Amino acid sequence: MSKKVIIVGSGNAALCAGIAALEQGAEVLLIEKSTEAQAGGNSRYTAGAMRFAYPSGDFLMPLLSNLDDERISKTDFGTYPKEKFRQDLIDFNDGQPLSLHQKILVNESYETMLWLVNHHIQFEPIYSRQAYEKNGRYVFWGGLTLAAKGEGVGLVEAEMSEFLRLGGQIRYETEAIHLVTTDRKITGVRCQTPAGVIELEADSVVLGCGGFEANPELRRKFMGEQWVKAKVRGTPHNQGKGIEMALEIGAAFHGRPDGCHAVPMDLNMPNYGNLDIPYLERKHYRKICYFLGVMLNAGGRRFVDEGINFRNYTYAQFGRAILDQPGQFAWQIFDQKVEELLYSEYRFWDASFVQANTLEELVEQLEGVDAKAALTTLRKYNAAVDTSKVFDPTILDGKATKGLMLNKTNWANTIDQPPFKAYPVTCGITFTYGGLQVNQAAAVLSNEGVKMEGLYACGELVGGVFYNGYPGGSGLTSGAVFGRLAGYHAAVH
């Protein structure tokens, strides 16, 4: 007799769990509290990029959907060995060694990508955001090379098609509100539906319903008062209910409670993402080209080293840095030299910015900023730039400033070629890092460190994968890796 598995959520992690459980012959029901139009969790709001270890560009060929793309023969994909992936994670661990969950993420990343391809998920090189043309070739940088075809929406739609093809079932407008236990084993889920409260039985339950980033009260509780002011980039449905249901029955909270993926965003962005507009339009609120210029706070001062590393390794942290500034905002400033390198979201029709032909005129337009201090900062910055170094955005070029209290380590160009543009930004929270503790089989552990029979977790609500930072593209990969593990073990054990 086949096992009955209920999966809570409908994003990348939940769908991977569903596919893996169906592979093992389980009867799988996926429940989603939103309507079908709003389903897909945060995954649908992403660019679909996935970070994974690969020793050479040859290992990417089995993953590509179109090997006939003429650019491939002129592309240097570089390498991203497991050792580099591990080091990238350790760099954000506040001195802690790799966690069990991080080791699993690294070791299973490439095999999980192959598994997805075998389930008809298609991937393409990220030429538009992760490569620069150099000497007639496309050079990838930062260890992030592939994204799902159709970005986040395409990823979720492809995974949903595969889930349904394999015989999975889904119920929308079915919100999980309590986990049902019998003799200390999880045996089902109590749900709120338009018709009332129902109880669904299962041999195993997989929680894949996201973190608590869309819940201001839980942000206040776990992260601090200032996080109530952050804007939510993705779905309004990630209220942390999966975490709360598990904690109610004795599950262990794990990971860094105040950790999160937080990105510089247009100050005038609406709260929550909008699935009714195309991804390109949703994406334009993100502002992550700060490495090509400088960021100033209300006091007219720089507050981060904008060029400390490739933006893949800083963009998910710099939103927090902005939230810590007076007024929770900053201005990103660029000159004409880097205009062509700015991502498309800086040129979108309603992107917020001001423009001037002199720095004196520009700083007067920076709302909320001490203009005199800002002008002094920019002049000192320009005077400190090492002009003997050659600017090269494909590498950590060492083109830095010298003698400032806060130097810029790489890509330090003088800001002296008009017209000058400045973009107001704030913090946009994507997902939270604290959550449930799971073992190597993605089974949820209790406060006593004991496996909770019949309960598994995957995706954003798994704690201990990320701590004080996040190498870009790791989130979707983590969701797929732990979703596959959770679904397999929920169906087999």
TORMAR-297276 format. One record per residue (C-alpha): residue in one letter; x, y, z. Coordinates in Angstrom, 3 decimals. Each point is the difference from the previous one (the first is absolute). Example, Ala and Ser with C-alpha at 12.3 -4.5 7.8 and 13.67 -1.06 7.14 Angstrom:
NODE,r,x,y,z
NODE,A,12.300,-4.500,7.800;
NODE,S,1.370,3.440,-0.660;
***
This chain:
NODE,r,x,y,z
NODE,M,0.000,0.000,0.000;
NODE,S,1.452,3.375,-1.023;
NODE,K,0.842,2.637,2.599;
NODE,K,-2.145,3.132,0.226;
NODE,V,2.112,3.142,0.028;
NODE,I,-1.343,3.511,0.497;
NODE,I,2.211,2.891,-1.047;
NODE,V,-0.738,3.498,1.282;
NODE,G,0.939,2.722,-2.494;
NODE,S,0.339,0.235,-3.776;
NODE,G,3.385,1.595,-0.719;
NODE,N,3.204,-1.525,-1.294;
NODE,A,0.830,-1.927,3.211;
NODE,A,-3.524,-1.359,0.470;
NODE,L,-0.281,-1.074,-3.637;
NODE,C,3.395,-1.725,0.097;
NODE,A,-1.191,-1.860,3.101;
NODE,G,-3.135,-0.995,-1.848;
NODE,I,1.883,-1.256,-3.042;
NODE,A,2.429,-1.989,2.171;
NODE,A,-2.834,-1.591,1.998;
NODE,L,-1.858,-0.936,-3.165;
NODE,E,3.176,-1.645,-1.325;
NODE,Q,-0.189,-2.346,2.982;
NODE,G,-3.599,-0.969,-0.713;
NODE,A,-1.651,2.150,2.670;
NODE,E,-3.466,1.488,-0.276;
NODE,V,0.731,3.724,0.207;
NODE,L,-2.319,2.896,0.769;
NODE,L,1.360,3.528,-0.085;
NODE,I,-2.000,2.609,1.917;
NODE,E,0.336,3.743,-0.647;
NODE,K,-1.799,2.750,1.905;
NODE,S,-0.045,2.467,-2.894;
NODE,T,-1.971,-0.109,-3.201;
NODE,E,1.528,-1.667,-3.040;
NODE,A,0.863,3.416,-1.449;
NODE,Q,2.055,0.913,3.084;
NODE,A,1.610,-3.389,0.589;
NODE,G,3.698,-0.801,-0.354;
NODE,G,1.297,1.709,3.117;
NODE,N,3.051,2.240,-0.214;
NODE,S,1.426,-2.172,-2.778;
NODE,R,-2.222,1.689,-2.563;
NODE,Y,1.451,3.399,0.893;
NODE,T,3.610,-1.017,-0.630;
NODE,A,2.263,0.215,-3.037;
NODE,G,0.294,-3.798,0.100;
NODE,A,3.796,-0.017,0.500;
NODE,M,1.434,-3.082,1.720;
NODE,R,3.504,-0.305,1.491;
NODE,F,1.661,-3.413,-0.093;
NODE,A,3.485,-1.475,-0.014;
NODE,Y,1.590,-0.939,-3.329;
NODE,P,3.684,-0.776,-0.687;
NODE,S,-0.004,1.222,-3.608;
NODE,G,-2.226,1.431,-2.692;
NODE,D,-0.428,-3.488,-1.484;
NODE,F,-2.196,-0.908,2.965;
NODE,L,-2.484,2.683,-1.055;
NODE,M,-0.659,-1.494,-3.411;
NODE,P,-2.455,-2.691,1.251;
NODE,L,-1.983,2.733,1.740;
NODE,L,-0.463,2.394,-2.920;
NODE,S,-3.309,0.109,-1.842;
NODE,N,1.503,1.335,-3.242;
NODE,L,3.451,-1.232,-0.962;
NODE,D,-0.415,1.665,-3.408;
NODE,D,0.286,3.495,1.491;
NODE,E,2.908,1.512,-1.961;
NODE,R,1.240,1.823,3.093;
NODE,I,0.921,-3.222,1.792;
NODE,S,3.095,-0.611,-2.140;
NODE,K,1.180,3.514,0.926;
NODE,T,-0.696,-0.309,3.722;
NODE,D,2.349,-0.471,2.944;
NODE,F,-2.193,-1.489,2.693;
NODE,G,2.939,-0.337,2.366;
NODE,T,-0.121,-2.489,2.856;
NODE,Y,-1.772,-0.142,3.324;
NODE,P,1.390,-2.951,1.956;
NODE,K,-1.521,-1.229,3.243;
NODE,E,2.891,1.517,1.927;
NODE,K,-0.912,3.470,-1.285;
NODE,F,-3.703,-0.490,0.776;
NODE,R,0.903,-1.088,3.539;
NODE,Q,2.265,3.005,0.474;
NODE,D,-2.659,2.378,-1.284;
NODE,L,-2.381,-1.315,2.664;
NODE,I,2.614,0.056,2.765;
NODE,D,0.726,3.643,-0.790;
NODE,F,-3.514,0.828,1.240;
NODE,N,0.046,-2.286,3.053;
NODE,D,1.318,2.447,2.608;
NODE,G,2.908,-2.306,0.752;
NODE,Q,-2.073,-3.168,0.258;
NODE,P,1.025,-3.107,-1.979;
NODE,L,-2.220,-1.363,-2.744;
NODE,S,-3.300,-1.249,1.363;
NODE,L,-1.387,-3.421,-0.878;
NODE,H,-2.543,1.713,-2.211;
NODE,Q,2.642,1.968,-1.880;
NODE,K,2.018,-3.163,-0.651;
NODE,I,-3.103,-1.677,-1.397;
NODE,L,-0.742,3.033,-2.173;
NODE,V,3.480,-0.013,-1.533;
NODE,N,0.349,-3.743,-0.436;
NODE,E,-3.449,-0.519,-1.512;
NODE,S,-0.192,3.170,-2.107;
NODE,Y,1.198,-1.325,-3.368;
NODE,E,-1.764,-3.359,0.284;
NODE,T,-3.214,1.845,0.803;
NODE,M,0.386,2.119,-3.128;
NODE,L,0.359,-3.165,-2.089;
NODE,W,-3.059,-1.414,1.751;
NODE,L,-2.020,3.096,-0.895;
NODE,V,1.068,-0.227,-3.636;
NODE,N,-1.109,-3.638,-0.033;
NODE,H,-3.391,1.287,1.126;
NODE,H,-0.279,2.361,-2.961;
NODE,I,1.183,3.178,1.709;
NODE,Q,1.997,2.085,-2.489;
NODE,F,2.926,2.308,0.723;
NODE,E,1.725,2.801,-1.905;
NODE,P,3.227,1.996,0.506;
NODE,I,-0.571,3.356,1.723;
NODE,Y,1.699,2.122,-2.657;
NODE,S,-1.910,3.157,0.901;
NODE,R,1.020,0.212,3.663;
NODE,Q,2.971,-2.299,0.660;
NODE,A,2.302,0.482,-2.982;
NODE,Y,1.957,2.807,-1.632;
NODE,E,1.378,0.069,-3.529;
NODE,K,3.782,0.103,0.057;
NODE,N,2.293,-0.424,-3.016;
NODE,G,-2.814,-1.496,-2.059;
NODE,R,-1.007,-2.553,2.625;
NODE,Y,-2.680,-0.180,2.681;
NODE,V,1.635,-0.279,3.402;
NODE,F,-2.063,-1.184,2.959;
NODE,W,0.870,1.232,3.473;
NODE,G,-1.043,-0.739,3.570;
NODE,G,-0.713,-3.737,-0.322;
NODE,L,-3.590,0.422,-1.162;
NODE,T,-0.679,-1.088,-3.578;
NODE,L,-3.451,-1.517,-0.592;
NODE,A,-3.632,0.918,0.589;
NODE,A,-3.209,-1.846,-0.691;
NODE,K,-1.526,0.705,-3.385;
NODE,G,-2.698,2.596,0.551;
NODE,E,1.617,1.039,3.307;
NODE,G,-1.946,-0.639,3.223;
NODE,V,-3.380,-0.234,-1.680;
NODE,G,1.379,-2.450,-2.559;
NODE,L,1.611,-2.100,2.730;
NODE,V,-3.191,-0.341,2.023;
NODE,E,-2.159,-0.683,-3.054;
NODE,A,2.369,-2.696,-1.245;
NODE,E,0.178,-1.641,3.440;
NODE,M,-3.769,0.161,0.373;
NODE,S,-0.471,-1.614,-3.418;
NODE,E,2.338,-2.820,0.985;
NODE,F,-1.713,-0.422,3.376;
NODE,L,-3.395,-0.335,-1.672;
NODE,R,1.384,-2.231,-2.776;
NODE,L,1.262,-2.431,2.625;
NODE,G,-3.453,-0.182,1.604;
NODE,G,0.210,2.607,2.748;
NODE,Q,-3.098,1.831,1.175;
NODE,I,-0.354,3.569,1.257;
NODE,R,-2.635,1.852,1.992;
NODE,Y,-0.007,3.813,-0.037;
NODE,E,-1.590,2.253,2.632;
NODE,T,0.846,-2.651,2.575;
NODE,E,1.965,1.561,2.847;
NODE,A,1.815,-2.245,2.465;
NODE,I,-0.741,1.221,3.549;
NODE,H,1.047,-2.919,2.247;
NODE,L,1.975,-3.214,-0.212;
NODE,V,-1.960,-3.043,1.173;
NODE,T,1.863,-2.450,2.241;
NODE,T,-0.845,-3.487,1.222;
NODE,D,2.276,-1.703,2.549;
NODE,R,2.676,2.643,-0.660;
NODE,K,-0.067,-0.644,-3.749;
NODE,I,-1.208,2.517,-2.555;
NODE,T,-3.028,-1.497,-1.694;
NODE,G,-1.529,2.864,-1.913;
NODE,V,-0.760,3.675,-0.361;
NODE,R,-2.956,2.072,1.140;
NODE,C,-0.886,2.567,-2.666;
NODE,Q,-2.147,3.056,-0.471;
NODE,T,-1.887,0.001,-3.303;
NODE,P,-2.786,2.153,-1.462;
NODE,A,-2.397,-2.775,1.063;
NODE,G,1.301,-0.107,3.573;
NODE,V,2.578,-1.903,2.008;
NODE,I,0.976,-3.448,-1.271;
NODE,E,2.504,-2.629,1.096;
NODE,L,2.187,-1.817,-2.514;
NODE,E,1.700,-3.283,0.942;
NODE,A,3.533,-0.909,-1.014;
NODE,D,2.840,-2.379,0.790;
NODE,S,2.444,2.897,-0.312;
NODE,V,-0.174,3.782,-0.280;
NODE,V,2.573,2.208,-1.731;
NODE,L,0.078,3.690,0.925;
NODE,G,1.164,2.052,-2.983;
NODE,C,-1.998,3.179,0.562;
NODE,G,2.686,2.655,0.402;
NODE,G,1.441,2.171,2.748;
NODE,F,-1.535,2.847,1.994;
NODE,E,1.178,3.021,-2.009;
NODE,A,-3.562,1.128,-0.808;
NODE,N,-1.046,0.010,3.661;
NODE,P,0.923,3.334,1.666;
NODE,E,-0.667,-1.348,3.501;
NODE,L,2.312,-2.977,-0.435;
NODE,R,2.621,2.285,-1.537;
NODE,R,-0.252,2.168,3.107;
NODE,K,0.193,-3.064,2.285;
NODE,F,2.967,-1.728,-1.640;
NODE,M,1.849,2.789,-1.798;
NODE,G,-0.592,3.289,1.814;
NODE,E,-2.189,3.079,-0.213;
NODE,Q,1.715,1.566,-3.027;
NODE,W,-0.914,-2.989,-2.179;
NODE,V,-3.669,0.920,0.187;
NODE,K,0.922,2.851,-2.359;
NODE,A,1.496,-2.237,-2.702;
NODE,K,-1.992,-0.486,-3.185;
NODE,V,-0.871,-3.526,-1.098;
NODE,R,1.199,-0.865,-3.493;
NODE,G,-2.005,-3.173,-0.536;
NODE,T,-3.184,-1.744,1.006;
NODE,P,-2.210,1.334,2.808;
NODE,H,-0.816,-3.598,0.984;
NODE,N,3.284,-0.916,1.703;
NODE,Q,-1.255,0.714,3.505;
NODE,G,2.094,-2.634,1.786;
NODE,K,-2.956,-2.295,0.652;
NODE,G,1.961,-3.159,-0.770;
NODE,I,2.612,0.937,2.597;
NODE,E,-2.644,0.913,2.584;
NODE,M,-1.939,-3.257,-0.508;
NODE,A,3.152,-2.048,0.528;
NODE,L,1.116,2.010,3.047;
NODE,E,-3.435,-0.541,1.565;
NODE,I,0.601,-3.752,0.116;
NODE,G,3.577,0.194,1.277;
NODE,A,2.205,0.524,-3.059;
NODE,A,3.338,1.752,0.494;
NODE,F,0.615,3.487,-1.345;
NODE,H,3.372,0.113,-1.712;
NODE,G,2.313,2.409,-1.783;
NODE,R,0.496,3.741,0.315;
NODE,P,-3.350,1.551,0.991;
NODE,D,0.781,3.461,-1.392;
NODE,G,1.715,-1.228,-3.157;
NODE,C,-1.599,0.674,-3.342;
NODE,H,0.511,0.647,-3.704;
NODE,A,-0.359,3.784,-0.244;
NODE,V,0.589,1.943,-3.213;
NODE,P,0.317,3.692,-0.968;
NODE,M,-3.317,0.910,-1.606;
NODE,D,-1.578,3.083,-1.531;
NODE,L,-1.133,2.172,2.908;
NODE,N,-3.374,0.484,-1.709;
NODE,M,-0.710,-3.686,-0.633;
NODE,P,-3.383,-1.317,1.169;
NODE,N,-0.086,-2.413,2.912;
NODE,Y,-0.160,-3.627,-1.232;
NODE,G,0.654,-1.173,-3.523;
NODE,N,-2.619,0.094,-2.718;
NODE,L,-0.501,-3.142,-2.076;
NODE,D,-2.403,1.846,-2.275;
NODE,I,2.901,1.725,-1.763;
NODE,P,2.815,-1.754,-1.926;
NODE,Y,3.142,-1.033,1.868;
NODE,L,2.092,2.644,-1.761;
NODE,E,-2.246,2.685,1.470;
NODE,R,0.025,-1.559,3.484;
NODE,K,3.778,-0.341,-0.124;
NODE,H,0.571,3.650,-0.825;
NODE,Y,-0.573,1.070,3.600;
NODE,R,3.251,-1.751,0.956;
NODE,K,3.080,2.258,-0.096;
NODE,I,3.197,-2.039,0.295;
NODE,C,2.559,1.846,-2.151;
NODE,Y,1.350,1.945,2.971;
NODE,F,3.446,-1.543,-0.716;
NODE,L,0.242,2.302,-3.037;
NODE,G,-0.441,3.139,2.105;
NODE,V,-0.444,1.013,3.631;
NODE,M,-2.820,-0.018,2.551;
NODE,L,-0.647,2.947,2.337;
NODE,N,-2.208,0.129,3.095;
NODE,A,-1.993,2.907,1.419;
NODE,G,3.151,1.420,1.541;
NODE,G,1.636,0.143,-3.415;
NODE,R,2.450,-2.761,0.918;
NODE,R,0.927,-3.343,-1.543;
NODE,F,-0.788,-2.897,2.327;
NODE,V,1.141,-3.160,-1.857;
NODE,D,2.907,-1.000,-2.204;
NODE,E,-2.004,-0.188,-3.214;
NODE,G,2.778,-1.965,-1.731;
NODE,I,0.943,-2.451,2.728;
NODE,N,-1.002,-2.953,-2.185;
NODE,F,-2.068,-0.974,-3.022;
NODE,R,-3.583,1.114,0.496;
NODE,N,-1.055,-3.699,0.117;
NODE,Y,1.578,-0.066,3.450;
NODE,T,-1.202,3.361,1.315;
NODE,Y,-3.419,0.904,-1.405;
NODE,A,-1.911,-2.211,2.451;
NODE,Q,1.810,1.676,2.922;
NODE,F,0.020,3.662,-1.021;
NODE,G,-3.757,0.345,0.476;
NODE,R,0.651,-0.502,3.727;
NODE,A,2.730,2.654,-0.115;
NODE,I,-2.486,2.481,-1.506;
NODE,L,-2.643,-0.842,2.600;
NODE,D,2.542,0.852,2.709;
NODE,Q,0.443,3.548,-1.372;
NODE,P,-1.929,3.042,1.253;
NODE,G,-3.423,-0.010,-1.636;
NODE,Q,0.611,-3.476,-1.464;
NODE,F,1.009,1.367,-3.412;
NODE,A,3.053,0.826,-2.110;
NODE,W,0.865,1.412,-3.429;
NODE,Q,2.041,-1.845,-2.652;
NODE,I,2.072,2.380,-2.132;
NODE,F,1.497,-0.636,-3.462;
NODE,D,1.506,1.956,-2.865;
NODE,Q,-0.175,-0.420,-3.755;
NODE,K,3.060,-2.310,-0.177;
NODE,V,-1.963,-2.929,1.430;
NODE,E,-3.410,0.769,-1.519;
NODE,E,0.200,-2.885,-2.500;
NODE,L,0.928,-2.466,2.774;
NODE,L,-3.014,0.768,2.177;
NODE,Y,-2.560,-2.797,-0.075;
NODE,S,-3.270,0.540,-1.821;
NODE,E,-1.899,0.702,3.216;
NODE,Y,1.790,3.349,0.229;
NODE,R,-1.460,1.014,-3.360;
NODE,F,-3.538,-1.180,0.552;
NODE,W,-2.670,2.577,-0.771;
NODE,D,-1.010,0.700,3.614;
NODE,A,3.348,-0.526,1.743;
NODE,S,0.491,2.733,2.619;
NODE,F,3.025,2.228,-0.613;
NODE,V,1.254,3.579,-0.241;
NODE,Q,2.487,1.344,-2.543;
NODE,A,2.330,2.990,-0.257;
NODE,N,2.966,1.258,-2.008;
NODE,T,2.092,0.882,3.054;
NODE,L,0.510,-1.684,3.353;
NODE,E,-0.959,3.276,1.687;
NODE,E,-3.391,-0.109,-1.708;
NODE,L,-0.402,-3.728,0.629;
NODE,V,0.463,0.045,3.773;
NODE,E,-2.629,2.753,0.332;
NODE,Q,-2.518,-2.448,-1.485;
NODE,L,0.745,-2.836,2.447;
NODE,E,-3.103,0.182,2.158;
NODE,G,0.698,-0.522,3.693;
NODE,V,3.795,0.289,-0.417;
NODE,D,2.428,2.547,1.433;
NODE,A,1.016,1.522,-3.354;
NODE,K,3.150,1.713,1.263;
NODE,A,1.299,-3.190,1.620;
NODE,A,-0.915,-2.040,-3.091;
NODE,L,1.978,2.307,-2.285;
NODE,T,3.010,-0.192,2.333;
NODE,T,-0.238,-3.808,0.007;
NODE,L,-0.108,-0.180,-3.799;
NODE,R,2.930,2.380,-0.419;
NODE,K,2.131,-1.925,2.504;
NODE,Y,-0.973,-3.256,-1.670;
NODE,N,1.026,1.260,-3.448;
NODE,A,3.329,1.238,1.324;
NODE,A,0.687,-3.396,1.619;
NODE,V,-0.565,-2.155,-3.117;
NODE,D,3.104,-1.803,-1.271;
NODE,T,-0.028,1.050,-3.661;
NODE,S,3.017,-2.166,-0.872;
NODE,K,-2.098,-3.182,0.155;
NODE,V,-2.154,-1.183,-2.923;
NODE,F,-3.719,-0.473,0.663;
NODE,D,-1.134,-3.587,-0.741;
NODE,P,-3.444,-1.154,1.224;
NODE,T,0.726,-3.658,-0.884;
NODE,I,2.545,-0.378,2.818;
NODE,L,0.766,1.371,3.436;
NODE,D,2.107,2.668,-1.686;
NODE,G,1.582,1.611,3.064;
NODE,K,-0.878,3.449,-1.344;
NODE,A,-0.491,1.582,3.401;
NODE,T,-0.002,3.242,1.940;
NODE,K,2.848,0.876,2.349;
NODE,G,-0.030,1.895,3.279;
NODE,L,-3.733,0.108,0.729;
NODE,M,-1.515,-1.092,3.308;
NODE,L,-2.003,-2.492,-2.090;
NODE,N,1.769,-0.929,-3.216;
NODE,K,-1.598,-1.562,-3.035;
NODE,T,1.955,-3.187,-0.749;
NODE,N,-0.802,-0.658,-3.666;
NODE,W,-1.528,1.786,-3.014;
NODE,A,0.644,3.489,1.426;
NODE,N,-0.518,2.400,-2.888;
NODE,T,-0.043,3.727,0.463;
NODE,I,-3.490,1.467,-0.179;
NODE,D,0.774,2.886,-2.297;
NODE,Q,-1.667,-0.513,-3.387;
NODE,P,-3.466,1.556,-0.344;
NODE,P,-2.847,-0.471,-0.060;
NODE,F,-0.077,-1.331,3.573;
NODE,K,-2.869,-2.152,1.246;
NODE,A,-1.092,-0.938,3.512;
NODE,Y,-2.535,-2.692,0.965;
NODE,P,-1.772,-0.113,3.400;
NODE,V,-0.020,-3.459,1.590;
NODE,T,-1.300,-1.770,3.075;
NODE,C,0.052,-3.572,1.342;
NODE,G,-2.052,-2.693,-1.682;
NODE,I,-0.213,-3.272,1.960;
NODE,T,-0.142,-3.178,-2.081;
NODE,F,0.069,-2.871,2.478;
NODE,T,1.006,-0.776,3.577;
NODE,Y,2.836,-2.322,1.095;
NODE,G,-1.267,-1.226,3.384;
NODE,G,-2.377,-2.954,0.072;
NODE,L,-0.353,-3.669,0.855;
NODE,Q,2.825,-2.411,0.729;
NODE,V,0.177,-3.026,-2.291;
NODE,N,2.371,-2.950,-0.255;
NODE,Q,1.763,-1.385,-3.076;
NODE,A,-3.294,-1.549,-1.156;
NODE,A,-1.828,3.364,0.306;
NODE,A,-1.979,-1.400,2.947;
NODE,V,-0.988,2.644,2.572;
NODE,L,1.671,-0.325,3.410;
NODE,S,-1.558,0.695,3.374;
NODE,N,1.367,2.225,2.760;
NODE,E,1.630,-3.156,1.367;
NODE,G,1.751,-0.647,-3.324;
NODE,V,-2.226,-2.969,-0.809;
NODE,K,-1.543,-0.607,-3.428;
NODE,M,-3.700,0.883,-0.029;
NODE,E,-1.666,-2.975,-1.643;
NODE,G,-1.755,0.836,-3.237;
NODE,L,1.127,3.640,-0.260;
NODE,Y,2.443,1.384,-2.587;
NODE,A,0.942,3.484,-1.151;
NODE,C,1.648,1.713,-2.954;
NODE,G,0.554,3.421,-1.505;
NODE,E,0.136,3.333,1.783;
NODE,L,-1.310,-1.318,3.304;
NODE,V,3.057,-2.240,0.511;
NODE,G,2.390,1.739,2.385;
NODE,G,3.774,-0.356,-0.045;
NODE,V,0.587,0.274,-3.737;
NODE,F,0.902,3.710,0.025;
NODE,Y,1.208,2.199,2.861;
NODE,N,1.364,3.492,-0.594;
NODE,G,-0.140,-0.034,-3.750;
NODE,Y,-0.808,-1.804,-3.171;
NODE,P,1.834,-0.673,-3.269;
NODE,G,-2.533,0.848,-2.714;
NODE,G,-2.004,-2.851,-1.485;
NODE,S,0.459,-2.325,3.004;
NODE,G,-3.583,0.342,1.203;
NODE,L,-1.731,-1.776,-2.877;
NODE,T,2.690,-2.679,-0.008;
NODE,S,-0.477,-0.553,3.727;
NODE,G,-3.735,-0.301,-0.549;
NODE,A,0.488,-2.616,-2.701;
NODE,V,2.634,-1.969,1.960;
NODE,F,-2.003,-0.194,3.232;
NODE,G,-3.289,-0.350,-1.856;
NODE,R,1.330,-3.078,-1.771;
NODE,L,1.278,-1.443,3.299;
NODE,A,-3.219,0.776,1.868;
NODE,G,-2.247,-1.490,-2.657;
NODE,Y,2.075,-3.157,-0.338;
NODE,H,0.164,-0.733,3.724;
NODE,A,-3.630,0.964,0.598;
NODE,A,-1.005,-2.623,-2.558;
NODE,V,2.441,-2.736,1.028;
NODE,H,0.180,0.131,3.810;
***
